[in-house]
Amino acid sequence: MDDFTSIREATEKRRTFAIISHPDAGKTTLTEKLLLYSGMIVTAGMVKGRKGRKAATSDWMAMEQERGISITSSAMQFPYKGTIINVLDTPGHEDFSEDTYRTLTAADCAIMVIDASKGVEKQTRKLFEVCRLRKIPVLTLINKMDMPGREPLDLMNEVENVLQIQSYAMNWPLGTGKEFQGVFDRETKEYLFFTKTSFGGAQKAEITRYDASSSICQEKLQPHVYKQLHEELDLLEMAGNAFSKEAFLQGLVTPVFFASALTNFGIEPFFDAFIHLAPCPHARLATLTDGTEIEVDPITTPFSGYVFKLQANMDKRHRDSMAFIRVCSGRFERDLIVKHVRLKKEVRLSRPHSLVAGERTTLDVAYPGDIIGVINPALFAIGDTISVSGGFQFKPLPQFQPEIFAKIYPKDVGKRKGFDKGVLQLIDEGAIQLLKPYPEGNDLLFAAVGQLQFEVMQYRLRDEYGVETIFTPLPYQCSAWVIGDMNHFAKPTNALLVQDRQGRPMALFSSPWEKEYCAKQNPGHQLVDVRV
Ligand code: G4P
């Protein structure tokens, strides 16, 4: 087998994706069920329970252990029915941060989990916008169908209206809430009935399939469930959108599945459809040193990748940090010497790691779509490109609208030097954003997407630089970059004008309402949430 053939085979098997959802929609449960159905675990239910919760992924940082949750996003790799799954962890809850957004850029596809009783929630909307921006195709899983929820048609409409994307139901629930027994597969025209085999979905659910013409289905379903099912299926056939894989891959339509991750009903058919629909790693856009845009082919271009996340202080004795790299092309091998485009120097990637179901293992080879973690002796910054051939840089990672703001000072003024050094390091790593008054001023403001970023900042300043800090939150709830003539920008009274590190003007708003009002008052300006 020649080299390209083996890289092509490995690439075509890869499915690299992230699960996007609002906290509590069932992302962890779904991830765990993926491990169950792939055979990586034999019993599900170990990751449950928020209080006694075990981290689904890493627990390297001491703080992670204290909190019992996974703080920074990372990846797990395992086989599933002939494919290699790379699932990126995009933390929600209070551990939502800029890392969550950045990690999403490393995915080729996303699964959007929606709670059937809640519909499209805030964090899902934000993460979906990143998918749209990066043209990442999204599959939708309407979860918790075993609980009383909203009408399936209503949920489909909400996906279309709130997210402005077409939806196509791949299957339809056989009853809802207590009556949820399975799904009707619209492609194969089969009824899939599920049977519980264990308490709380610890084991796989049994599936029985019946052809649409089978009379047993009518007997198995309550008359009102059967009637409603057929009315809705007819409606979908008549009035619904058509489905094309092409349109899905372009991010124009989202295929929708109904399931219950807890009971496993509808889960296996969803995973099977997922590996069939989700794209394998494809060409990525990059720019040559002269600014020309190129596509980096995953198979024919020798190894290349980019850093999407830095995780610091995993080994206290070494104070090292780990750079997580998404492999974009070629084969990666241990000890590979690569060109670091920004630093214009060569580096040896000597201690690569991967995460297999939560365990850190040394990795010898990786292919496009894989995530590798390398020890980072202050060499890497977020967005850095590394490659064997050099000469190009992947598209820069977007910057995201911060939503929480604070002033932070060293408690002891004598520790100012350590504080400045630590803060600079954290800003360089992309752990926190620094803002200054616009057009000028010396006041330093810190900004983050999630509260956890501030907690990590304070923790690391104390732990790594020996600096205790005073934290004063500022009364702003959202922000936007302002594009347009700043001399003619009408700032709302309670808003604050600042500039980011690149000197780009931003407005901080006391409420989302004020932001909307400001946009209306300034039709000649653009208020931008994500800066590419
Ligand atoms: P997250 O990672 O998206 O935040 O959600 P997670 O999977 O932790 O699920 C949140 C809660 O919803 C959990 O309950 C989980 O058991 C429950 N859940 C997930 N999927 C389903 C489903 O399909 N049906 C039902 N009925 N519940 C579901 P919890 O009470 O917070 O924790 P636990 O003690 O039950 O684990």
Boltz pocket constraint, residues with backbone or C-beta under 6 A from the ligand:
constraints:
  - pocket:
      binder: B
      contacts: [[A, 21], [A, 22], [A, 23], [A, 24], [A, 25], [A, 26], [A, 27], [A, 28], [A, 29], [A, 30], [A, 47], [A, 48], [A, 49], [A, 50], [A, 92], [A, 143], [A, 144], [A, 145], [A, 146], [A, 147], [A, 259], [A, 260], [A, 261], [A, 262], [A, 263]]
      max_distance: 6.0
